[in-house]
Amino acid sequence: MSFSSSNRPQAAGARAAKPSGSGRRLPGSRERRPALAALAVILILLGAAGSTLIALRSGDRQYFVAVKENLPPGHKIQDEDLTRGDLAGATRTLVLWSDRASLKDQYTTGWIYAGQFVSKKNFIADAVPQGGALVGISLESGRAPAEQIEIGDIVRLVRIPAANQENGQAMVIAPAARVTATSGNTLTDGKTGANTTVNVTVLIPDTRATTVAAAAAAKTLVLVKLADSVKPEISNDPGAR
């Protein structure tokens, strides 16, 4: 009886045939462990460096003065106008919170907006700059816009002819003045028909003060409200005059 060679037992020590294909063997779990450990060390070091940087920067933070609400030009600073905020970095020109008392009773030189940090250049000690004058005027209904006049508004003052003056012409006597104080309104009471007045203080060049005051006393003055972008003739901002 003969046996087929395919049925012969494999000789001892013979190597098994390699499977076909050229795919690379995936790294075993033991080979992956060193790489994962190295990655973990790098992440730990980066985290530590970030924490150190944050700690160093937080140590540089200081408290500075900011304002709570929008403040118009010429506003007299009181404690309730101020609030505290913290910053880090180049803040040398800002007023420290510990120095806030130095700002009390100072006057704003321009608009300061809610949340804005302030510097010394935002304030001036005297509400009346050199060459300027504050003039109070009282206007009856119809001599000013029905819209309420507010501090910081830019207005034009026009002198109109008196009732008994013939052939008189209107004349601009203050092209652009800044309102520094106001009270009252120019509305007419719908029930009684009574007219109310508005009292306004304006900052103008002192060369115009006599003319404006005379027109106000003679009740020949009309106030015209201008755009906020119009530059006033004189300002209490040291850098604007």
C-alpha positions, 0 to 999 in steps of 0.5 A: 500500500502506498501513501500520498506524500501529502499525508506525511507528517511534518518533519520535526523542526520544520518551519511553517510556511509564511503567510503571503502579504507584505503588511507591517506588524502593529506595535505591541502594547509593550512597545507603545507604553514608552511613547505614551509615557513620554507624551504624558510627561510633556503634557504635565510639563506644559501644564505646569509652565502655563500655571506658572505663567498665569500665577506670575501675571496675576501677581502683576495685576493692580487695581485702577480707577474706572467710571460707573456711568457715562460722564459728560465734559465739565462733570464734577467728579464725586466718589459715586462716579468711580469704580474699581477694575484690575488690569495687568501690563502697561498701565503707567498712565492710569490712575491707581485705585489707591489714588482715587481721592485725588480725582474728587472735585476735578472736572472731566475734560471730555466724554468718559464712558462707562467702564473706561479706565481713566488717566490724569489727562481726563481731568482738570482742576478748574472748570473755567479754562484760561480765556474762557467764561461760564455764562448762565442763560434762561430760555423760555419755551420756543427759544430752545429745542423741545428736546431736553438740553443736556450737559456736554451738548454743543449749542449755537447762541443766536441773538434775534431782534427785539419785538420793538426793533424794526429791520433788525437781523438775527446774529450768531453771537456764539457759534459753538458753546459747550453746555456745562450745567442745565436744569428745567425744560422747555416743554409747555404744560398740556393741561395749563398751557403754562410755559416753563424755562430752561436754565443753561450754563455755557462755556464760551470765550470770555470775549463773547461773555458780555454780548451773550449775557446782555442778550440773555438779560434782554430775552433776545437769545435763541439756543440751537443744538448742534451735532456732538461732533462739532468742536466747541470754540473753547474747551476745558480739555488742556489738549484741545485749546 
